[in-house]
Amino acid sequence: MFGFGTMIEKLKKAPKTIVFTEGTDPRILEAAGRLLAGTWLAPILVGEEDEVMAAAEKAGFNIRGARIISPKTYERMDEMVEKMVELRKGKMTADECREMLQKANYFGTMLVVMKEADCLLGGATYSTADTVRPALQLIKTKPGNKIVSSCFIMVRDHATGDREVLAMGDCAINIDPSEDELVEIAVETAECARHFGVEPKVAFLSYSTKGSGKGESVDKVHNACEKAKAAMMGIPVDGEMQFDAAVNPTVGQLKFPGSPVAGYANTFIFPDINAGNIGYKIAQRLGGFDAYGPILLGLNAPVNDLSRGCNALEVYSMAIITAALS
């Protein structure tokens, strides 16, 4: 699997704990069993212990040694309720918080807040919104960040033995980001790319290259790119540019002569979620790239979302990615 050796070595030096909000799901149980074979990433499974163990036995997975925590019996629940009331800042009463904490997504998120776990992975049965909402409300964004965004790491192995690694953001969270939000997305996506060994060359994508097209969307991307250049000193950033100009050196230098990015981009910032979601799926389904993500960016602690169509290998892979970002 791409790059996981390096991440695992990092975790061996500083082991982490990850909470899975869907403790009875067979895919989660299979991934947890695999993690338990090592000593560098300890899984916490949210659920009733008898139900989790029964599900593991039925599916044939060994999860002996996993920590299983139930909201009904959690010994620090009163402390957790008090902390959640504080975080919600008068928006919820203690009784409302206690009721909400019976839901695995909120309870799991608060386990991260309470330092019971370093990070969280959910979404095998929850929607993206049900994973992101508790994180926004309770873990909150990093200082200086105003939004949560996301990126996909795209990986393709070539017959020559070379490996191509790209970063694409935001393909999953922000529907129509503003100029300033695009800048934040670019900063976070470039930082994430570096976690995967990519020295980012950032292209702000559009249907226009260097003013060849006109329109509000073009203006937004162009202006965001100019702001990003000032915010990302030392990182090659350019745009607005079309995708062919971003990835093909001949086309790029013809359409955008002298650009340090055109033709060589490896980190792509899409103008909106329509373009981003379509773009990464075309790369995945027609381009032969493996897609890792969506990796959520901008939070105070790593929280990631699974596709409801994920398999156990994807759960295992995303658990390693999530923990390595903590």
Summary of the structure (lengths in Angstrom):
residues: 326
radius of gyration: 20.9
end to end distance: 20.0
largest distance: 65.1
contacts: 1168
relative contact order: 0.16
helix: 44%
strand: 18%
